Amino acid sequence: MRRQIVDGQEPVNRQANNAEPALIVVRHTSGWIPLKLKELWEYRELIYFLAWRDLKVRYRQTILGVFWVMLQPLLMTLVFSLVFGRFAAIPASSSDIPYPIFALCGLLAWQFFSYVLANSTNSLVASERLITKIYFPRLVIPLSGMLSGLVDFAIAFILLLVMMMYYRVAPTTNVWILPAFLVMIIAHAVGMGLWLAAMNLQYRDVRYVVPFISQLWFFTSPVVYPINFIPDNWRWLYAINPMVGVIGGIRWSLFGSIADLGLWLCASVSVAAVILVSGLYYFRRMERDFADFV
């Protein structure tokens, strides 16, 4: 029998027979419960399986397959370059990099964030049969969606490298810090996704609100315009958006200097950490009622 742990509580009955795995019976409790993040390692194979299943379902019976991951940001970059780069004449940044590369870099970061957010929000509802049949840490479901989104980002990042070669833009020596900014995107998106996933299971109209919020969030993030485009008296409020420091940090690691990046990063790290920790505890608190909401 597979070991079962519900609500992260200690077992009250354990079989003494060593010939087979022990059966653990637990009691339902109230109040806050421990996160038990260590338990996720025991179910790592399930995370990989669900991520692989998501990728196969998405690209099954498609003409271009995974090339859709590159086609969408490429077309959007062309539109942004015409509308914002040429017609609106928005400068890319103080480092004088070509606007298409500037826009594509921010767009890839934003698409990764928005995909993980949307996938996490709908993940529990889409896996309702799995939730009601067997026990496993429910955190596995949104984390598997994050992993499949990371694969898409890695594929689309090849397009950015090709465009950098075309425009003869060499990455800076700070490129080794790029994975740290990806971790910040994951922390922010997963934290928000855990809040929304738990609420969406109880209130199904949450999934209709998320796309609208995501669109507003896009234009309040420096995807198609530089950070210094914001007036000084509004930057303290603008810094609350964690994606500001993340997108600015990715551009800094690839292309060079950005003014006052340290202040943006401090604000982004602080807000993302609060969102992630609070999302984990809220998700675990609501987890014991998931089967009832389904």
C-alpha positions, -999 to +999 in steps of 0.1 A: +000+000+000+012+035-008+019+056+023-008+082+028-005+115+046-034+139+048-031+175+061+005+168+071-004+152+104+014+124+123+001+089+120-022+074+146-020+038+134+009+020+117+013-016+106+042-034+121+047-058+092+079-050+074+070-072+044+049-044+029+047-007+031+029+007+061-006+020+060-009+054+077-043+065+091-045+102+100-071+124+116-086+156+102-076+187+121-084+223+121-061+254+120-029+260+101-009+229+091+028+225+081+038+228+045+056+194+043+075+205+012+099+176+017+071+153+007+072+167-028+105+150-034+088+116-029+064+124-057+089+140-081+081+113-107+044+123-107+054+160-113+075+149-143+047+127-156+020+154-154+043+179-170+051+155-199+014+147-203+006+184-205+032+189-232+020+160-253-017+170-251-009+206-261+011+197-292-006+165-303-020+167-338-005+201-345+012+211-378+041+231-364+043+214-330+066+231-305+074+258-331+041+275-320+061+284-289+084+305-312+058+317-336+036+335-311+063+357-295+078+364-330+045+377-344+038+398-313+073+412-314+067+423-350+035+441-340+051+457-310+081+469-330+058+486-355+033+501-331+056+510-302+090+510-317+083+528-350+050+547-347+051+556-310+089+559-311+093+545-276+130+541-268+142+506-259+166+516-232+197+536-224+219+508-238+207+515-274+198+479-282+174+472-311+138+475-301+128+441-314+153+424-291+142+446-262+105+438-267+111+400-273+131+397-241+103+412-220+077+393-239+093+359-232+095+367-195+059+378-194+046+348-214+063+324-190+048+342-161+013+344-176+013+308-187+023+295-152-003+318-136-032+307-159-022+270-158-020+270-120-053+287-117-072+260-137-050+231-127-071+218-098-104+220-117-088+202-146-075+174-124-107+169-103-109+132-111-073+127-099-080+146-067-110+126-057-095+091-064-060+090-048-039+109-023-008+128-032+005+163-023-019+186-042+011+210-048+022+185-074-005+197-098+004+234-101+041+226-100+038+203-130+023+231-150+052+253-141+076+227-153+059+225-187+060+263-190+097+262-183+102+239-212+083+263-235+104+292-222+136+273-230+125+266-265+113+302-271+146+315-257+164+300-287+145+326-308+159+354-287+195+341-292+189+339-329+177+375-330+207+386-309+230+370-334+212+386-363+215+421-347+250+413-335+241+419-299+264+400-275+253+391-240+271+407-211+292+390-185+261+392-162+243+365-181+251+338-155+226+356-131+198+349-156+186+317-138+181+337-106+156+359-123+138+329-137+135+316-102+119+349-092+093+345-120+085+310-108+082+322-072+058+350-082+037+330-106+034+299-084+026+320-054-002+339-072-013+306-089-017+288-056-039+316-042-060+316-074-061+278-078-075+273-043-101+301-048-110+289-083-119+254-069-144+270-045-155+299-067-155+289-104-158+324-117-122+332-107-110+318-140-130+344-159-114+372-139-077+360-143-074+368-181-087+403-175-063+409-146-035+394-167-041+419-196-040+449-172-009+434-155+008+432-189+005+470-196+016+478-161+048+458-165+078+470-185+074+446-214+072+470-243+086+501-226+117+507-204+115+512-166+128+547-168+097+555-190+077+558-157+078+593-140+098+595-108+069+604-086+051+572-096+080+547-093+074+539-057+040+526-066+052+510-098+078+490-078+051+470-060+047+450-092+072+422-089+075+417-126+091+452-129+124+441-112+123+407-128+120+419-164+145+447-157+169+421-142+166+398-172+174+427-196+203+438-174+218+403-173+216+401-211+221+436-224+237+458-197+231+486-173+197+498-161+194+527-137+185+520-101+180+483-108+189+474-072+159+493-058+135+475-083+150+441-074+147+446-036+110+455-041+104+426-064+121+400-042+102+412-011+068+412-028+074+378-045+085+362-013+054+374+006+032+361-022+049+327-024+049+320+013+014+332+019+002+312-012+018+280+001+001+283+035-032+293+020-031+264-004-022+239+023-050+252+046-076+248+019-062+215+006-082+194+030-115+207+015-105+202-021-124+170-025-156+186-011-153+216-035-148+193-065 
